[in-house]
Every structure is written in C-alpha cells, then in structure tokens.
C-alpha cells in the first residue's frame, strides 16, 4: 500500500474513505500523491505550495513535480503549507482535491530512462478552491502523514532492487556458461568467477538484511534505521550486481532489447526515490546517535 493510500486509510474522514476506498481498490479511482516540488525533494520542508483559508475552505497555489499517476488521477493528495511560521512539522497539511478542480492542470510529462511509462508528471495549482472537507486528518499534520509510510515504502524499494539484482545474476550465470572465448566459455576464467561470487554474495546479504527488517517490522519494530539499512544495502548491492551483469554480457549487454540493459536502466532509480542513498545514511546515523 503506497503513501497516498495510507493517507486515505488512516487519516481521511469517514466520508472521504467511503467515497474513495472502493474505487481505489478496483482501480476505478486512481489517486496521485503530490509532495515533491521542483525545489523540494529530499527536504519537503522547503516546499512552496500553500493553502490559504477563506470563507469557502482553502485556496491552493503552487506546483509539484515527479508525480506518478498525475495525468490519470481522479483525485490528488496535495501537501501544502497552511502555516509557514509553524515550520514543516507543524505547518504542512494534506488536502484531497478532485482532479477536475478549476485551476488545476498537468503542465508537463517527464520521460524517464527506465521503469515508468510514459513517465511522471508536473502539476500546477492556480487558485484551486477546495472545500473545508478537503482537509485530510488534522491541520498541520501533513508532514507526519507523508513520512509515516516511509519505512514500509523503503523496504518495498529494497525488495524491488533485490528482485532485479537476483534476476541479473541468473542471466549473468547463464550467459557466462555459454558465451565462447579462447577455446572455452567465459565462466572458465577466474575473473568471471570472481564477478559471479561477489554478485551472489551481495544479493544473498541484501536479501537477508531485507527479510530481517521486514520480519521485525511485522513484529511491531518500526525502526527507521532498519528500513533505511535494507533500502540502502539492497539498492546499492542490486545496482552493483546489474552493472557487473552488463560487463559479463559485454557489448550485447549495452544493446536495447536485452534484459540486462533494461535492468541497468530500471534499477538506477531505486537509489533515489523513497529517499536517496545519502538520506538513508543520514537516517541510519541519526537513529543510532539519538
């Protein structure tokens, strides 16, 4: 369950949940989670989008970027400052806005080198009037709502990277046993064997770190450092493994139409979204030093 769905499940009003959850479950009501801005990625506190109260509810102004589902969403969960003086932890709120609200527009499509097709989207909010019932949960709690799903989300990304890395390892092993070289196959050579040994060890370690973090999470240990460790190690190890697989394939691994080339493009984003590798290191250190 993604962060947008979590917002609705855990913090929306009864009326909001009744209106959205059945359609969200069937796919008839796609939603977009609009948090990231052109100048606000890893630091959501620097967002510029605002929601100003008026007699009819709230007026939203601002822009968002890198938003999945932005073009087909029927509702957008918009994060905006309602009180700048309270800072990020007390001044950001979340709003549920219908996509047909006047003033809302999808201003651009950002094509990606892998994963999503056709890409992600840029959104604009120009004097978007929403009613008082558009507020999700409590006023000023938006920052907390955005962050609460990060542990689960980071482990999900780690699992994606483990899957990609293990698939790349399987492809590399198969290729090394059949690609001819110097009267034999390339798996006869120590350099290739060392590559495979390192890849397999990386992916084994990544899987075990991830499974441990997931098991502890299911037992009620909502420890941020464990989720960050799982994402950090799995995405970095998976990326190393995919990169080495391309090396084992040689020139064909760099050609369109080969699975390792697609994996090479797809896995790169896992070290960026749901918190970059650098953010994970900050989180791990902060939690251990707390």
ABEGO torsion letter per residue (X at the ends): XBAAAAAAAAABBAAAAAAAAAAAAAGABBBBBBABBAABBABAAABABBBBBBAAEBBBBEBBBGBBGAAABABBBBBBBABAAAEAAAABBBBBBBAABBGBBBABBBBBABGBOAEBBBBBBBGBBBBAAABBEBBGAAAAAAAAAAAAAAAAAAAAAAAAAAAAAAAAAAAAAABBBGGBBAAABAAAAAAAAAAAAAAAAAAAAAAAAAAAAAAGBBBAAAAAAAAAAAAAAAAAAAAAAAAAAEAAAABBGBAAAAAAAAAAAAAABGEBAAAAAAAAAAAAAX
